[in-house]
Amino acid sequence: MTVPDSSKTEKATPKKREDERKKGNIFQSTDIVSALSLLVIFMILRATLPHSYEFMQQFLTRYFSYTSSMDRMTQATVIDIAKDCTVAIFSLAGPIMLASIAAAIIGTGIQTKLKFSKEKIKFKFSNISPLQGLKRIFSLRSVVELFKSIIKIAIMLYLLYTSLLSISNDFTKLMFADVYQGVLFILRNIMSIVLKLCVAFIAISALDYLYQWWEYERNIRMSKQDLKEEYKQMEGDPFVKSQQRERRRKMSMQRMMQQVPTADVIVRNPTHFAVALRYDIEKDAAPVVVAKGQDYSALRIIEIAEKHHIPMTENKPLAQALYREVEVDRPIPAEYYVVLAEIMAWVYSMKRGSADIEGSK
């Protein structure tokens, strides 16, 4: 465990926590898993003890009886005995093993929310580096783990000593008891000791959980600079965002210029502002702005309009008003209908005149 940077004084953000989870750096206490597994094993043993005792009694009685009835051992007999022993072992130990595995999975899953990270199984040179190994050995985490192990051993020895001391006077009574009573006496006291150990280890695991949480929170703390960098990543770098805006602006400008040839008239001022209007009686309820521009953009609109022989009229107030108030592909407001009606009438008269000239030819 490395010593956290003194500049990291801020709590980790949700994004930081999620990034750490993806790396496999997830807060958990292994002592919680160990204590839970031990408690489950104890409960399974206690629940299955009468059945296990009866099973073992029948098993041993059956095979001890073979010594008086069996003349010689054959290969088939050995195989049968091996099969029966295997079944007996799995019958007794199977439930305990499965319960222990389930408890470990549940204890780990609750803490990690069953999130799996590939980062933890990737090969890293630091995992086999002797220098990194020495750093881990002499780290604060190793000292804490050693201290916890010493406490566990001390508690275990103390509980064993006090428990054996309290029942030492009853050992002499076993001389006058039968095998069944002696086994029950020993198992009852073993279970009592195991229960005390479970309670003690659960208390230690609770303290370890609090320590692991404190250590994890301290290690993932962020500096003010980290917060700024994260904000930039989430909101986007200003330079990149400006480039994206410029790209969108150019694309929008290109699409707008492609619509200029569809216009019926250009209202200009005379070069600073230019607004291209389209009015289709069958489709449009009012004239629609298909393009607009200022300065360079206005000159481009005028240039395209001249190329496609689109009528243009100079009206400084109208050009400025339409540029500022009406968005592209939107119809003009009602207050400009009268002025535009005059302009559109002029445009239609020009078109009719051109048509008449073409017809006379």
C-alpha positions as CSV (number, residue, x, y, z in Angstrom):
1,M,0.0,0.0,0.0
2,T,1.4,3.3,-1.0
3,V,1.2,6.4,1.1
4,P,-1.5,8.7,-0.4
5,D,-0.5,12.1,-1.8
6,S,-1.0,14.8,0.8
7,S,-2.6,16.9,-2.0
8,K,-5.4,14.4,-2.4
9,T,-7.9,15.9,0.1
10,E,-11.2,15.5,-1.8
11,K,-13.6,12.6,-1.7
12,A,-13.7,10.4,-4.8
13,T,-16.5,11.2,-7.3
14,P,-18.9,8.6,-8.6
15,K,-16.9,8.4,-11.9
16,K,-13.7,7.8,-10.0
17,R,-15.3,5.0,-8.0
18,E,-16.6,3.4,-11.2
19,D,-13.2,3.6,-12.8
20,E,-11.6,2.0,-9.8
21,R,-14.2,-0.8,-10.0
22,K,-13.4,-1.4,-13.6
23,K,-9.7,-1.8,-12.6
24,G,-10.7,-4.4,-10.0
25,N,-9.9,-2.1,-7.1
26,I,-13.0,-2.8,-5.1
27,F,-13.5,-2.3,-1.4
28,Q,-13.9,-5.6,0.5
29,S,-12.8,-7.3,3.7
30,T,-11.5,-10.9,3.4
31,D,-12.1,-11.3,7.2
32,I,-15.8,-10.9,6.6
33,V,-15.7,-13.8,4.1
34,S,-13.6,-15.9,6.5
35,A,-15.9,-15.2,9.5
36,L,-19.0,-15.9,7.4
37,S,-17.6,-19.2,6.1
38,L,-16.6,-20.3,9.6
39,L,-20.0,-19.5,11.0
40,V,-21.8,-21.4,8.1
41,I,-19.5,-24.4,8.6
42,F,-20.2,-24.4,12.3
43,M,-24.0,-24.2,11.7
44,I,-23.9,-27.1,9.2
45,L,-21.8,-29.2,11.5
46,R,-24.2,-28.6,14.4
47,A,-27.2,-29.4,12.3
48,T,-25.8,-32.6,10.7
49,L,-23.9,-33.9,13.7
50,P,-26.5,-36.5,14.8
51,H,-26.8,-37.8,11.3
52,S,-23.1,-37.9,10.8
53,Y,-22.6,-39.7,14.1
54,E,-25.2,-42.3,13.1
55,F,-23.8,-42.7,9.6
56,M,-20.2,-43.2,10.9
57,Q,-21.4,-45.7,13.5
58,Q,-23.2,-47.8,10.9
59,F,-20.3,-47.5,8.5
60,L,-17.6,-48.5,11.0
61,T,-19.8,-51.3,12.5
62,R,-20.4,-52.8,9.1
63,Y,-16.7,-52.9,8.0
64,F,-15.4,-54.0,11.4
65,S,-17.8,-56.9,11.2
66,Y,-16.1,-58.0,7.9
67,T,-13.0,-58.9,9.9
68,S,-14.7,-61.9,11.4
69,S,-16.5,-63.1,8.3
70,M,-14.0,-62.4,5.5
71,D,-11.4,-65.0,4.8
72,R,-9.3,-63.1,2.3
73,M,-9.2,-59.7,0.6
74,T,-9.9,-59.8,-3.2
75,Q,-9.4,-57.0,-5.8
76,A,-13.2,-56.6,-6.1
77,T,-13.5,-56.3,-2.3
78,V,-10.9,-53.5,-2.2
79,I,-12.6,-51.7,-5.0
80,D,-16.0,-51.9,-3.2
81,I,-14.5,-50.7,0.0
82,A,-12.8,-47.8,-1.7
83,K,-16.1,-46.8,-3.4
84,D,-18.0,-47.0,-0.1
85,C,-15.3,-44.9,1.6
86,T,-15.4,-42.3,-1.2
87,V,-19.2,-42.1,-0.9
88,A,-19.0,-41.8,2.9
89,I,-16.4,-39.0,2.7
90,F,-18.4,-37.0,0.2
91,S,-21.7,-37.6,2.1
92,L,-20.1,-36.2,5.3
93,A,-17.9,-33.5,3.9
94,G,-19.8,-32.5,0.8
95,P,-22.5,-30.4,2.4
96,I,-19.9,-28.6,4.5
97,M,-17.7,-27.9,1.5
98,L,-20.6,-26.7,-0.6
99,A,-21.9,-24.5,2.2
100,S,-18.4,-23.0,2.8
101,I,-18.0,-22.2,-1.0
102,A,-21.5,-20.7,-1.1
103,A,-20.8,-18.5,1.9
104,A,-17.5,-17.3,0.4
105,I,-19.2,-16.4,-2.9
106,I,-22.1,-14.7,-1.1
107,G,-19.8,-12.8,1.2
108,T,-17.6,-11.6,-1.7
109,G,-20.5,-10.9,-4.0
110,I,-22.3,-8.7,-1.4
111,Q,-19.2,-6.5,-1.0
112,T,-18.2,-6.4,-4.7
113,K,-21.7,-6.5,-6.2
114,L,-20.5,-9.5,-8.3
115,K,-18.5,-7.2,-10.6
116,F,-15.7,-8.9,-12.4
117,S,-12.6,-7.1,-13.7
118,K,-10.2,-8.5,-16.3
119,E,-7.5,-6.2,-15.0
120,K,-6.9,-8.5,-12.0
121,I,-6.1,-11.5,-14.1
122,K,-3.8,-9.7,-16.6
123,F,-0.1,-10.4,-16.4
124,K,1.8,-7.6,-14.7
125,F,5.5,-7.6,-14.2
126,S,5.0,-5.9,-10.8
127,N,3.4,-9.1,-9.5
128,I,6.6,-11.0,-10.0
129,S,9.1,-8.2,-9.4
130,P,11.3,-8.8,-6.3
131,L,11.4,-5.1,-5.6
132,Q,7.7,-4.7,-5.6
133,G,7.4,-7.8,-3.5
134,L,9.7,-6.3,-0.8
135,K,7.7,-3.1,-0.9
136,R,4.5,-5.1,-0.2
137,I,6.2,-7.0,2.6
138,F,7.3,-3.9,4.4
139,S,4.2,-1.9,3.7
140,L,1.7,-0.6,6.2
141,R,-0.9,-3.1,5.0
142,S,1.5,-6.0,5.8
143,V,2.0,-4.6,9.3
144,V,-1.7,-4.3,9.8
145,E,-2.3,-7.9,8.5
146,L,0.5,-9.2,10.8
147,F,-1.1,-7.4,13.8
148,K,-4.5,-8.9,12.9
149,S,-3.0,-12.4,12.7
150,I,-1.3,-12.0,16.1
151,I,-4.6,-10.8,17.6
152,K,-6.5,-13.8,16.1
153,I,-3.9,-16.3,17.3
154,A,-3.9,-14.7,20.8
155,I,-7.7,-14.8,21.0
156,M,-7.8,-18.4,19.8
157,L,-5.2,-19.5,22.3
158,Y,-7.0,-17.7,25.1
159,L,-10.3,-19.3,24.3
160,L,-8.8,-22.7,24.0
161,Y,-7.0,-22.3,27.3
162,T,-10.0,-21.0,29.2
163,S,-12.3,-23.6,27.7
164,L,-10.0,-26.5,28.4
165,L,-9.5,-25.2,31.9
166,S,-13.2,-25.0,32.6
167,I,-13.8,-28.6,31.5
168,S,-10.6,-30.2,32.8
169,N,-12.4,-31.3,36.0
170,D,-14.9,-33.3,33.9
171,F,-12.2,-35.3,32.0
172,T,-12.0,-37.8,34.9
173,K,-15.7,-38.6,34.5
174,L,-15.0,-39.9,31.0
175,M,-13.3,-42.9,32.5
176,F,-16.7,-44.2,33.8
177,A,-18.7,-43.1,30.7
178,D,-19.4,-45.2,27.6
179,V,-18.1,-44.3,24.1
180,Y,-21.3,-42.6,23.0
181,Q,-21.4,-40.3,26.1
182,G,-17.7,-39.6,25.7
183,V,-18.0,-38.6,22.1
184,L,-21.0,-36.4,22.8
185,F,-19.1,-34.7,25.6
186,I,-16.1,-34.0,23.4
187,L,-18.2,-32.8,20.5
188,R,-20.3,-30.6,22.7
189,N,-17.3,-28.8,24.1
190,I,-15.7,-28.5,20.6
191,M,-18.8,-26.9,19.3
192,S,-18.8,-24.5,22.3
193,I,-15.2,-23.5,21.6
194,V,-16.0,-23.1,17.9
195,L,-19.0,-20.9,18.6
196,K,-16.8,-18.7,20.8
197,L,-14.2,-18.4,18.0
198,C,-17.0,-17.5,15.5
199,V,-18.2,-14.7,17.7
200,A,-14.7,-13.4,18.3
201,F,-13.8,-13.6,14.6
202,I,-17.0,-11.9,13.6
203,A,-16.1,-9.0,16.0
204,I,-12.6,-8.8,14.5
205,S,-14.0,-8.9,10.9
206,A,-16.3,-6.0,11.7
207,L,-13.3,-3.9,12.9
208,D,-11.4,-5.0,9.8
209,Y,-14.3,-4.0,7.6
210,L,-14.2,-0.5,9.0
211,Y,-10.5,-0.3,8.6
212,Q,-10.6,-1.6,5.0
213,W,-13.3,1.0,4.2
214,W,-11.2,3.8,5.7
215,E,-8.1,2.7,3.8
216,Y,-10.0,2.3,0.5
217,E,-11.6,5.8,0.8
218,R,-8.2,7.3,1.7
219,N,-6.5,5.6,-1.3
220,I,-9.0,6.8,-3.9
221,R,-9.2,10.4,-2.7
222,M,-8.6,13.0,-5.4
223,S,-6.8,16.3,-5.5
224,K,-8.4,19.5,-6.8
225,Q,-6.5,19.1,-10.0
226,D,-7.9,15.6,-10.4
227,L,-11.4,17.0,-10.1
228,K,-10.6,19.6,-12.7
229,E,-9.3,17.0,-15.1
230,E,-12.3,14.8,-14.6
231,Y,-14.6,17.7,-15.2
232,K,-12.8,18.4,-18.4
233,Q,-13.2,14.8,-19.5
234,M,-16.9,14.7,-18.7
235,E,-17.7,18.1,-20.1
236,G,-15.2,17.9,-23.0
237,D,-12.0,19.8,-23.6
238,P,-12.8,23.4,-24.5
239,F,-10.4,23.2,-27.5
240,V,-12.0,20.0,-28.8
241,K,-15.5,21.4,-28.2
242,S,-14.6,24.6,-30.2
243,Q,-13.3,22.4,-33.0
244,Q,-16.6,20.4,-33.0
245,R,-18.6,23.6,-33.0
246,E,-16.6,25.0,-35.9
247,R,-17.1,21.7,-37.8
248,R,-20.8,21.8,-37.2
249,R,-21.0,25.5,-38.2
250,K,-19.2,24.7,-41.5
251,M,-21.5,21.8,-42.3
252,S,-24.6,23.9,-41.5
253,M,-23.2,26.7,-43.7
254,Q,-22.6,24.2,-46.5
255,R,-26.2,22.9,-46.3
256,M,-27.6,26.4,-46.1
257,M,-25.6,27.5,-49.3
258,Q,-27.0,24.5,-51.1
259,Q,-30.5,25.8,-50.5
260,V,-29.8,29.3,-52.0
261,P,-30.7,28.2,-55.6
262,T,-34.2,27.2,-54.4
263,A,-34.9,30.8,-53.3
264,D,-37.3,33.2,-55.1
265,V,-35.6,36.4,-54.0
266,I,-32.6,37.8,-52.0
267,V,-33.1,40.7,-49.6
268,R,-29.7,42.4,-49.1
269,N,-28.1,45.4,-47.3
270,P,-26.3,45.7,-49.8
271,T,-23.4,43.5,-48.9
272,H,-23.3,43.2,-45.1
273,F,-26.6,41.2,-44.8
274,A,-28.3,38.8,-47.2
275,V,-31.5,36.8,-46.7
276,A,-32.7,34.2,-49.2
277,L,-36.5,33.7,-49.3
278,R,-38.6,31.0,-50.9
279,Y,-42.3,31.1,-51.3
280,D,-44.2,28.2,-52.8
281,I,-47.9,29.0,-52.8
282,E,-48.9,25.3,-52.7
283,K,-46.5,24.3,-49.9
284,D,-45.7,27.4,-47.8
285,A,-48.2,29.4,-45.8
286,A,-45.7,32.3,-45.8
287,P,-42.3,33.1,-47.3
288,V,-39.6,30.9,-45.7
289,V,-36.0,31.9,-45.0
290,V,-33.8,29.2,-46.7
291,A,-30.4,31.0,-46.1
292,K,-29.1,34.0,-44.4
293,G,-25.6,35.5,-43.8
294,Q,-23.5,38.4,-42.7
295,D,-20.4,39.9,-44.3
296,Y,-18.6,37.0,-46.0
297,S,-21.6,34.7,-45.8
298,A,-23.8,37.4,-47.3
299,L,-21.3,37.8,-50.2
300,R,-21.4,34.0,-50.8
301,I,-25.3,34.1,-50.9
302,I,-25.2,37.0,-53.3
303,E,-22.6,35.2,-55.5
304,I,-24.7,32.0,-55.7
305,A,-27.8,34.1,-56.4
306,E,-26.2,35.9,-59.3
307,K,-25.0,32.6,-60.7
308,H,-28.5,31.2,-60.7
309,H,-30.2,34.5,-61.8
310,I,-32.2,34.9,-58.6
311,P,-33.8,38.4,-58.2
312,M,-32.3,40.6,-55.5
313,T,-33.6,43.7,-53.8
314,E,-31.9,46.1,-51.4
315,N,-33.8,46.8,-48.2
316,K,-31.5,47.5,-45.3
317,P,-34.1,47.5,-42.4
318,L,-35.8,44.4,-43.7
319,A,-32.6,42.5,-44.4
320,Q,-31.3,43.2,-40.9
321,A,-34.6,42.4,-39.2
322,L,-35.0,39.1,-41.0
323,Y,-31.4,38.1,-40.3
324,R,-31.7,38.7,-36.6
325,E,-35.3,37.5,-36.0
326,V,-35.9,34.5,-38.3
327,E,-34.0,31.2,-38.2
328,V,-33.2,29.2,-41.4
329,D,-36.1,27.0,-42.6
330,R,-38.6,29.1,-40.6
331,P,-41.4,31.3,-42.1
332,I,-41.3,35.0,-41.6
333,P,-43.4,36.7,-38.9
334,A,-46.7,38.2,-39.8
335,E,-45.6,41.8,-39.3
336,Y,-43.4,41.5,-42.5
337,Y,-46.2,40.1,-44.7
338,V,-47.1,43.5,-46.2
339,V,-43.5,44.4,-47.1
340,L,-42.8,40.9,-48.5
341,A,-46.0,40.9,-50.5
342,E,-44.8,43.9,-52.4
343,I,-41.4,42.3,-53.0
344,M,-42.9,39.0,-54.1
345,A,-45.3,40.9,-56.4
346,W,-42.2,42.5,-58.0
347,V,-40.5,39.2,-58.3
348,Y,-43.5,37.6,-60.0
349,S,-43.8,40.5,-62.4
350,M,-40.2,40.1,-63.3
351,K,-40.7,36.4,-63.9
352,R,-43.8,37.1,-66.0
353,G,-41.9,39.6,-68.0
354,S,-39.1,37.2,-68.6
355,A,-41.5,34.5,-69.6
356,D,-43.2,36.9,-72.1
357,I,-39.8,37.8,-73.6
358,E,-39.0,34.1,-74.0
359,G,-42.4,33.4,-75.5
360,S,-42.0,36.2,-78.1
361,K,-38.7,34.8,-79.2
